[in-house]
Amino acid sequence: MKSNLHAIPSHFLICPKCGATPSTGLDLNTNQCNSCGTQFFDLSGIPCWFANGIEQKSIWESTLGIMLAQWQENLEGQKKDYYRKDLIPPVRERMQHLIEANENIYATVGNELTTSGLNLNTDRDNAMDPTIFADYFDLLLRDWGWQENKDDPPENKDALARVISLIENNDINKASSILVLGSGAGKLSWDIHQYFNSDATIAIDYNPILLLFSKRIIVDQSSFKLADLRAYPQKDKSLAEIVELAPPKAEKELRETWYALGADVWDIPLAPESFDLIVTPWFIDVNGRDVRELIALVDTLLKPGGHWINTGPLLYMDRVPYSVRYNFDEIKSFIELSGLVFSEERIDQVCYLKSPLDKRMRQEEVWTFIAKKPQAKKSKAIKGFPPPWFVMTYLPVENIQLRDTQSHPVIDKIKENIDGKRSINDIAKIIETDFDPGCDCVDLVISIFDEFLLP
Ligand SMILES: C[S@@+](CC[C@H](N)C(=O)[O-])C[C@H]1O[C@@H](n2cnc3c(N)ncnc32)[C@H](O)[C@@H]1O
């Protein structure tokens, strides 16, 4: 299961399924958890540690196989169109340009995936929607390919400058261990790693294409060519160009302490209180969960005294209910309730993902803030709000005077488990065994507190 594994230092790692550490069953030599039996895998040396273990590999194999098959089908359609008898020569020329660009993308990505150790197939039984991986293609081009030119804002440089402004204003001179959640094509995580000359930066993402190319560029220092293809005609602009994605210049030691990690942040294989700095770039709104859960995750993983820097817009996905499309002040309140200290913020209107081939521009409102986890963190009540542990369900439930209620097995079990240490999430896990799988026990515990227990 091991092939030139770019192994992450063992003290960071835990089993994403059962939480075992290297001293309680996690075997880093065999890439396996002896405590729960989960077998992990790697892709071109990138450790991929998912709670469903090797099954994730087979999900990727079919999802990416289907993605490539769809691309090939589109390509065949374009080639057929190329030979239509009614085409005027300029249209045929444009089609040829388009076909060449698509052939480049198909070959470059296909080659990277097949040589990584994935056995691609088109088995639909366990496949995901391939657009989840294909949608972020421009990140690779922006991070490593698009040259700065006078007409376009230098997006990567500006993103780093926003982060550094908060680092400097808050006198952070050292960050030995850095974690970037949803690191995409990797440039910002690399730039921050380089800025601090950190001992270890872990860049997590669950997109295998971005993981493979970012590791190849940063760690392996290998360049490649990828077509930048625009969907619509623009006056005096080419439809597509082949762009060289070039590795950053850096010492071997620094490159080798930047680690790509294939994982789902919601089953994160990393030990609590491991990081001096956690960065969430363009992630708070697109990770599929309630922002409060992200705050819980960050709080859990930060060392006391560590910092969290968020940067990106609040552009929640369409399927996110309005009640959890939190605004700036609401998120600040959650941070305060959790006991992290919100220290500075800035809002910038920035140009986003503008290719040199684009005339159109997409503008985003980017919120960059920094919060600190104090050495002795204490959750903070806010006047007029429910108690912190009721809103931030990962915090310990306080020993409070409960309402007198009739005895009921579930209510009694909840009451028995209030010990000043367990949170609503912990209690939900304990009562989970009494309910059908699929029951949202956190919601249930919240409702029981609300209806029967809170004074
Ligand atoms: C909008 S992109 C931002 C990428 C990068 N941070 C940037 O600024 O260019 C969000 C990234 O988060 C990743 N992502 C989303 N949910 C994730 C999860 N649950 N676990 C790991 N990665 C996730 C996506 O694959 C994607 O690369």
The ligand as a Tripos MOL2 file, in Angstrom:
@<TRIPOS>MOLECULE
LIG
   27    29     1     0     0
SMALL
NO_CHARGES

@<TRIPOS>ATOM
      1 C1        -13.5730   27.2840   -2.9310 C.3       1 LIG1
      2 S1        -12.3210   26.0690   -2.8990 S.3       1 LIG1
      3 C2        -10.9930   26.9940   -2.1870 C.3       1 LIG1
      4 C3         -9.6720   26.3860   -2.4550 C.3       1 LIG1
      5 C4         -8.4770   27.1770   -1.8960 C.3       1 LIG1
      6 N1         -8.5500   27.3090   -0.4650 N.3       1 LIG1
      7 C5         -8.3760   28.5290   -2.5310 C.2       1 LIG1
      8 O1         -8.5010   29.5120   -1.8240 O.co2     1 LIG1
      9 O2         -8.1500   28.5840   -3.7320 O.co2     1 LIG1
     10 C6        -12.8120   25.0040   -1.5760 C.3       1 LIG1
     11 C7        -11.9280   23.7810   -1.4420 C.3       1 LIG1
     12 O3        -12.3560   23.0540   -0.2950 O.3       1 LIG1
     13 C8        -12.3520   21.6610   -0.5850 C.3       1 LIG1
     14 N2        -13.3260   21.0310    0.3230 N.ar      1 LIG1
     15 C9        -14.6410   21.3310    0.4680 C.ar      1 LIG1
     16 N3        -15.1930   20.5740    1.4380 N.ar      1 LIG1
     17 C10       -14.1920   19.7760    1.9290 C.ar      1 LIG1
     18 C11       -14.1400   18.7860    2.9440 C.ar      1 LIG1
     19 N4        -15.2210   18.4420    3.6420 N.pl3     1 LIG1
     20 N5        -12.9640   18.1780    3.1920 N.ar      1 LIG1
     21 C12       -11.8550   18.5140    2.4780 C.ar      1 LIG1
     22 N6        -11.8560   19.4500    1.4990 N.ar      1 LIG1
     23 C13       -13.0030   20.0770    1.2220 C.ar      1 LIG1
     24 C14       -12.7290   21.6000   -2.0640 C.3       1 LIG1
     25 O4        -12.2910   20.3980   -2.6660 O.3       1 LIG1
     26 C15       -12.0140   22.8300   -2.6150 C.3       1 LIG1
     27 O5        -10.7170   22.5280   -3.0530 O.3       1 LIG1
@<TRIPOS>BOND
     1     1     2 1
     2     2     3 1
     3     2    10 1
     4     3     4 1
     5     4     5 1
     6     5     6 1
     7     5     7 1
     8     7     8 2
     9     7     9 1
    10    10    11 1
    11    11    12 1
    12    11    26 1
    13    12    13 1
    14    13    14 1
    15    13    24 1
    16    14    15 ar
    17    14    23 ar
    18    15    16 ar
    19    16    17 ar
    20    17    18 ar
    21    17    23 ar
    22    18    19 1
    23    18    20 ar
    24    20    21 ar
    25    21    22 ar
    26    22    23 ar
    27    24    25 1
    28    24    26 1
    29    26    27 1
@<TRIPOS>SUBSTRUCTURE
     1 LIG1         1 GROUP 0 **** ****
